[in-house]
Amino acid sequence: METSATPTSNESLAYIGSGSVETLLERFVSSDGNMIFLALRIDGTVVLAAGPLQRVLGMAPGALVGTNILDRLHPDELERAILQMTTDEQTGLSPGITRFRALHADGEYVPVEIFAADVGDGAEDLIGVYARSGVHQVFLEDVMAALLQGVTRHEALAPVCNTIQWHGMGSHLAIGWSESGRFHQVSTGLPDELGGGDGATGTPWAECRVSRAEVQASVAVLDQDRRRLANELGISSFWIAPVFWHDVEPPATVTIWTRSDGPSTDVHSYGMRIARNMVELILRWCDQVEELSQAARQDALTGLANRRSLYSSLHAATGRGAVLYCDLDRFKPINDEFGHAAGDELLRMAALRLEGCVRESDVVARLGGDEFAVLCVGAGPEEATEVAERIRVALLLPFAIEAGEVTIGVSIGVAVGADGLDEELLSRADAALGEAKASGRANVKVAKDLPG
């Protein structure tokens, strides 16, 4: 088919067919302004290109018509594209959306989502291809996969930087957040000083975190060192938006920079909105995962390690060590007389005393009820009995609970292992505890079957 001698072309449309471009465009319906429409011959030649090609592929429609669309696809995807076009010709167009990597004007391959339809311009039958940027979908998939794999905040937030089309535009995105008093940042190549990751005071990022309001400005408001860094990167305007995700930590920030001779930061409004939502989702998700993980390993009443956590510590330990199995004396009568609230208060106070008697490296766990255990990694018989004796003496002292002053005590069984620690050591300590309770309570007994 010969192309027309006078092609139709403007900033948003180019056509080289011999039929009616109006007839062809009757099939092209796009309401969001983000859809590209291509009309292709079966061999892949582009007859018509319309829509935001400049934004998606960095090129005007006129630069694409007359070329073969296959030349713009990633080499690894050519076979799939040819197979799909051939299948479409023989059996009809495949339904649904697929994704290809298309060559951007800057030489990078970018994801593009497409679906096809039969079209015509009155002179020939063509394949109509609807296309849009697949960047957002790719980053969403990357983020969800990362979260499900349990990666760090850094690794989960990094794909969010692709919410804006920064390749070829000279734009940059940075995400800054605080975690346990320290500031962190991921970005598209920005130093921490230009994304809030340095946590410095007296900066637009500090202002955003304190005021909890957006900041849009130019390098003129920055200090000399930050202006120099921005000038070296060829960027001049920035937009900082807060992200609220934690009751204690300050807001996270999303920063978008645009190049000195480029569009305003407002061109990235959609990307900013998506980025803010995703940053909040990721940070809240990570918080919830950490809280659930901690809850699974922590006793809810006392804050000590629970039985599961103790077993993990036992399995992780190597070499010699000891386990102290502790059971509070006279706890049940106090719990029965003053009620469960008083009993819970007493258990929390006893847990604090236990922690005050052990070595810094020891693990104190509540096994349930009024039973506790202490794992002393590296301890021999003498060290273990010293810790046990400190606990016994400390828990004999009166407790001032809300219901009044009460006195309890503790019976302790000690078991020492010379080569590796496991549940068997805990069982031996439990057996020694039984002997301590049988001998009058408030006693310490060491398991007799110590390894030779």
Backbone hydrogen bonds, N-H to C=O, Kabsch-Sander energy under -0.5 kcal/mol:
donor,donor_aa,acceptor,acceptor_aa,energy
4,S,16,I,-1.7
8,T,15,Y,-1.8
10,N,13,L,-3.0
14,A,49,A,-2.2
15,Y,8,T,-3.3
16,I,47,V,-2.4
20,S,121,D,-3.2
21,V,19,G,-0.6
24,L,20,S,-1.8
25,L,21,V,-2.5
26,E,22,E,-1.1
27,R,24,L,-1.3
28,F,25,L,-1.2
29,V,27,R,-0.8
36,I,131,A,-3.8
37,F,50,A,-2.7
38,L,129,V,-2.6
39,A,48,L,-2.2
40,L,38,L,-0.5
40,L,127,I,-2.9
41,R,45,T,-2.3
44,G,41,R,-2.4
46,V,67,T,-2.8
47,V,39,A,-3.4
47,V,45,T,-0.6
48,L,39,A,-1.4
49,A,14,A,-2.6
50,A,37,F,-2.2
51,G,12,S,-2.3
53,L,51,G,-2.3
56,V,52,P,-1.9
57,L,53,L,-3.2
58,G,53,L,-0.9
58,G,54,Q,-0.9
59,M,53,L,-0.9
63,A,60,A,-1.5
64,L,61,P,-1.6
65,V,61,P,-1.8
66,G,46,V,-3.0
67,T,64,L,-1.9
69,I,44,G,-2.9
69,I,67,T,-0.5
71,D,68,N,-1.5
72,R,69,I,-1.5
73,L,70,L,-1.1
74,H,101,R,-2.0
77,E,74,H,-2.4
78,L,75,P,-1.0
81,A,77,E,-2.1
82,I,78,L,-2.9
83,L,79,E,-2.4
84,Q,80,R,-2.2
85,M,81,A,-2.4
86,T,82,I,-2.5
87,T,83,L,-2.5
88,D,84,Q,-2.5
89,E,85,M,-1.7
90,Q,86,T,-1.6
91,T,87,T,-3.0
92,G,88,D,-1.5
98,T,114,I,-2.6
100,F,112,V,-2.5
102,A,100,F,-0.6
102,A,110,V,-2.9
103,L,72,R,-3.0
104,H,108,E,-3.6
105,A,57,L,-2.3
107,G,104,H,-2.1
110,V,102,A,-2.9
110,V,108,E,-0.5
112,V,100,F,-3.1
113,E,132,R,-2.6
114,I,98,T,-2.9
115,F,130,Y,-1.8
116,A,94,S,-0.5
117,A,128,G,-2.5
119,V,126,L,-2.3
121,D,124,E,-1.3
126,L,119,V,-3.0
127,I,40,L,-2.9
128,G,117,A,-3.6
128,G,126,L,-0.6
129,V,38,L,-3.5
129,V,127,I,-0.5
130,Y,115,F,-3.0
130,Y,128,G,-0.5
131,A,36,I,-2.6
131,A,129,V,-0.5
132,R,113,E,-2.0
134,G,111,P,-3.1
138,V,134,G,-2.5
139,F,135,V,-2.5
140,L,136,H,-2.3
141,E,137,Q,-2.3
142,D,138,V,-2.4
143,V,139,F,-2.8
144,M,140,L,-2.6
145,A,141,E,-2.4
146,A,142,D,-2.3
147,L,143,V,-2.6
148,L,144,M,-2.3
149,Q,145,A,-1.3
150,G,147,L,-1.3
151,V,146,A,-1.8
156,A,152,T,-2.2
157,L,153,R,-2.6
158,A,154,H,-1.7
160,V,157,L,-1.3
161,C,157,L,-0.6
161,C,158,A,-1.5
162,N,159,P,-2.0
163,T,160,V,-2.0
164,I,161,C,-0.7
166,W,164,I,-1.9
169,M,166,W,-1.1
170,G,166,W,-1.1
171,S,166,W,-0.5
172,H,257,W,-2.2
174,A,255,T,-2.4
175,I,186,V,-3.0
176,G,253,T,-2.5
177,W,184,H,-1.9
179,E,182,R,-3.1
182,R,179,E,-1.4
184,H,177,W,-2.7
186,V,175,I,-1.9
188,T,173,L,-1.6
194,L,191,P,-1.9
195,G,192,D,-1.4
196,G,192,D,-0.9
197,G,192,D,-1.0
198,D,192,D,-1.1
199,G,196,G,-1.0
207,E,203,T,-2.4
208,C,204,P,-2.2
209,R,205,W,-2.2
210,V,206,A,-2.1
211,S,207,E,-3.1
212,R,208,C,-1.9
215,V,240,I,-2.5
217,A,238,F,-2.1
219,V,236,S,-2.0
221,V,218,S,-1.9
222,L,219,V,-1.8
227,R,223,D,-2.4
228,R,224,Q,-2.2
229,L,225,D,-2.0
230,A,226,R,-2.4
231,N,227,R,-2.7
232,E,228,R,-2.1
233,L,229,L,-1.2
234,G,230,A,-0.7
234,G,231,N,-0.8
235,I,230,A,-2.2
236,S,258,T,-2.4
237,S,258,T,-1.3
238,F,217,A,-2.8
239,W,256,I,-1.9
240,I,215,V,-3.4
241,A,254,V,-2.4
243,V,252,A,-2.7
245,W,243,V,-0.6
252,A,243,V,-2.5
253,T,176,G,-2.8
254,V,241,A,-2.5
255,T,174,A,-3.0
256,I,239,W,-2.3
257,W,172,H,-2.7
258,T,237,S,-2.2
260,S,234,G,-2.3
262,G,259,R,-1.5
267,V,264,S,-1.7
268,H,265,T,-2.1
269,S,266,D,-1.8
272,M,268,H,-2.8
273,R,269,S,-2.2
274,I,270,Y,-2.3
275,A,271,G,-2.7
276,R,272,M,-2.6
277,N,273,R,-2.0
278,M,274,I,-2.5
279,V,275,A,-2.7
280,E,276,R,-2.2
281,L,277,N,-2.3
282,I,278,M,-2.8
283,L,279,V,-2.6
284,R,280,E,-2.4
285,W,281,L,-2.6
286,C,282,I,-2.9
287,D,283,L,-2.1
288,Q,284,R,-2.5
289,V,285,W,-2.7
290,E,286,C,-2.3
291,E,287,D,-2.6
292,L,288,Q,-2.7
293,S,289,V,-2.5
294,Q,290,E,-2.7
295,A,291,E,-2.7
296,A,292,L,-2.0
297,R,293,S,-0.6
297,R,294,Q,-1.0
298,Q,294,Q,-0.7
298,Q,295,A,-0.6
299,D,304,L,-3.6
303,G,299,D,-2.2
305,A,364,V,-1.6
306,N,297,R,-1.6
310,L,306,N,-2.4
311,Y,307,R,-2.4
312,S,308,R,-2.0
313,S,309,S,-2.2
314,L,310,L,-2.4
315,H,311,Y,-2.5
316,A,312,S,-1.7
317,A,313,S,-1.2
321,G,417,G,-2.4
322,A,376,C,-1.7
323,V,415,A,-2.6
324,L,374,V,-2.6
325,Y,323,V,-0.5
325,Y,413,G,-3.3
326,C,324,L,-0.6
326,C,372,F,-3.4
327,D,411,S,-2.4
328,L,370,D,-2.1
329,D,409,G,-2.5
331,F,328,L,-0.5
334,I,330,R,-0.9
335,N,331,F,-2.5
336,D,332,K,-2.7
337,E,333,P,-2.3
338,F,334,I,-2.7
339,G,335,N,-1.5
343,G,339,G,-2.0
344,D,340,H,-3.0
345,E,341,A,-2.1
346,L,342,A,-2.3
347,L,343,G,-2.3
348,R,344,D,-2.2
349,M,345,E,-2.0
350,A,346,L,-2.7
351,A,347,L,-2.2
352,L,348,R,-1.8
353,R,349,M,-1.9
354,L,350,A,-2.5
355,E,351,A,-2.3
356,G,352,L,-1.6
357,C,353,R,-0.7
357,C,354,L,-1.4
358,V,354,L,-0.8
362,D,359,R,-1.4
363,V,375,L,-2.2
364,V,362,D,-0.5
365,A,373,A,-2.9
366,R,305,A,-2.5
367,L,365,A,-0.6
367,L,371,E,-1.9
368,G,371,E,-1.1
371,E,368,G,-2.3
372,F,326,C,-2.9
373,A,365,A,-2.6
374,V,324,L,-2.1
375,L,363,V,-2.9
376,C,322,A,-3.1
376,C,374,V,-0.6
377,V,375,L,-0.7
378,G,320,R,-2.2
379,A,376,C,-1.6
384,A,380,G,-2.5
385,T,381,P,-2.3
386,E,382,E,-2.0
387,V,383,E,-2.2
388,A,384,A,-2.3
389,E,385,T,-2.4
390,R,386,E,-2.0
391,I,387,V,-2.1
392,R,388,A,-2.5
393,V,389,E,-2.3
394,A,390,R,-2.3
395,L,391,I,-2.2
396,L,392,R,-0.6
396,L,393,V,-0.8
397,L,393,V,-0.6
397,L,394,A,-0.8
399,F,406,V,-3.4
401,I,399,F,-1.1
401,I,404,G,-1.7
404,G,401,I,-1.5
406,V,399,F,-2.7
408,I,395,L,-0.5
409,G,329,D,-0.6
411,S,327,D,-2.5
412,I,443,N,-2.8
413,G,325,Y,-2.7
414,V,445,K,-2.9
415,A,323,V,-2.2
417,G,321,G,-3.3
420,G,319,G,-2.5
421,L,317,A,-0.6
425,L,422,D,-0.9
426,L,422,D,-1.1
427,S,423,E,-2.2
428,R,424,E,-2.2
429,A,425,L,-2.0
430,D,426,L,-2.1
431,A,427,S,-2.2
432,A,428,R,-2.1
433,L,429,A,-1.9
434,G,430,D,-1.9
435,E,431,A,-1.4
436,A,432,A,-1.9
437,K,433,L,-2.5
438,A,434,G,-2.0
439,S,435,E,-1.3
440,G,437,K,-1.2
441,R,436,A,-1.4
445,K,412,I,-2.6
447,A,414,V,-3.6
450,L,448,K,-1.8
